Amino acid sequence: MRHGRLLRLTAAAITGIAAAVLLTFVGLPLLAIFLRVPLSTLVAQLHSPVARDALLISLKTSLTALAFIVVVGTPVAHLLGTKKFPGRSVLVTLFELPLVLPPVVAGIGLFVAFGRFGLLGASLQRFGIRLPFTWVAVVMAQAFVAMPFYVRQAVAAFASIDPQLVGASRTLGAGPSKTFLRVAVPLARQSLSAGAALAWARALGEFGATALFAGSLQGITQTLPLAIYSAFDSADLTACLAMSALLVAVSFGVLITVKILLRSRAWV
Amino acid sequence: MTDPHLDVELHHRLGRIDLDVRLAVGRETLALIGPSGVGKSSVLRAIAGLLKPKRGRIVCDGRPLLDTQRRVDLPPEERRVGLVFQDGALFPHLSVAQNIAYGLRPRSGGRRERRARVAEILERFAIAPLADSRPTRISGGERQRVAIARAVATSPDVLLLDEPLSALDTVTKSHVAAELSRILTGLRLPTILVSHDFGDVAGLAERVAVMDAGRIVQTGTTAELLRAPASAFVAAFVGTNYFLGEARRAADTTVIDLDEGGRVVSDDAAVGRVAVVVQPWHVAIGDPAVASPDANALIGPITSVAPRGGTLRVAVASTPAITVDVAADAPVVAGLTVGAVVAATWPPALTRLVPPA
């Protein structure tokens, strides 16, 4: 008996210490960003031209990337979630790869595919299209790495729709596209929004692929993460902290939104 | 049978069973019954266009919906076949009224006409008070009514109902059955109703088709199935007693030596292989010692007593085993305990002889 009690106490103590270590490890860096300089200084710093440009570029590119992901990803996710066909799991795996692929490698890939001397780059150039080091390149880098966050969620959402509802819609006279728009999308709405929020947050934080494929040109391709790195490089810690704090706040907001969206899935 | 409005011929491989079905349905309700997993629902899905059979032909009012030989295969939305799913399959994100409006074509008339049509349907199916409710907030019986209303709102040429009663509790079931009977009579559409319970649909359908392992083994009215089941399977399914035996004439009666042992007498004339059909409600239960010598009698212990509405269904493990329906208020009920040895008796006049399977 005494022995068992001692064991239980030890286990509880170890769990407690582990929790404290993890909390410090994750919480302290986040807290430190806000504590190093007064909050008013952080807010003032966000008005600097560098920060403002970066914020605008980040918003413009990440929202464009998100629009691209949603428009292209939704029908593809619907196909992957509702149809069985040969090669389906290969496709799913391929679309999930950017989740684990180092972003820098994604950047290299984009560069040798769409860059000046890339597979498609030469043909694009013939039409006068040059992608690298433009804001479109930033969008491409962000869309590449953020896409799986949306597509995964969307595939799962479409797959979980009761096939009888789809059948009911069809027998009531609605063709496949009306059924998709009026039954599948509304039923998947919460999951799709959650996936979109996650993908947007990932796009907003994109660094590696962007740096490689789009560079860091202030006012053109320099997004917030790139501006942070650049400010850090030039030892402007306050500017770094201001932009970082903004990203922490946005990330926190996105995560809360996702949790609320996924919890309110029951129809009332 | 009236002129067939719906003609169905289907061949399909369904897991381990071969679906091989021929059906002709007039302006009537046909119940397609059978145990689970024999392919009943697949027949409905194929008619609605949600399942493409390997081979087949479906013609509705002269309009081919499917003809695999001529490569005709209309998509579900062009078939004008209303399908009511077992649990209703109402859209959970739409209100009851929106569910009903879903199938109304936007081109047919303006917004006002559509609204009038929805109101008319809500009124006709007595679901107007539920118009703004979510399907998740209404009862199972109400959901079923809304699902039928939604299918009927589109003015289909054919109505298919998949297990409309099986998800409901006993009280709701009798309500919905009565209502369904009224609705179906009013519609006069070719209707196929799928069920795994003969008792549920016996009163709803003009004809009943019994299905086993992908095939229809017998079609007939409820009375015909009870009077002359084509096989032991059908008899068991419709809940009647069915014994195979060898008949010979003796004086002006027929004596049948049953395959399982025992001998019964019938007023029907027959010689050779026959099936003996005895309705459970024609059989009486009594003390083996006082059984009348003129009656047929099977003696054995009671194995179960199950209440069914106003009657008790009693299973007797005689040779062969027999099922007996006893009025729940009959004096004999007091002695009906499992294990008690009883005589199940019935007169030769109520011993039907039919051709065996």
Interface residues (C-beta under 8 A of the other chain):
Chain A: D162 Q164 L165 G167 A168 S169 R170 T171 L172 G173 A174 G175 R182 V183 P186 L187 R189 W267 V268
Chain B: R45 A48 G49 L50 P75 P76 E77 R79 V81 G82 L83 F85 D87 A89 L90 F91 P92 H93 Y102 G103 R105 R134 T136 R137 R150 A151 T154
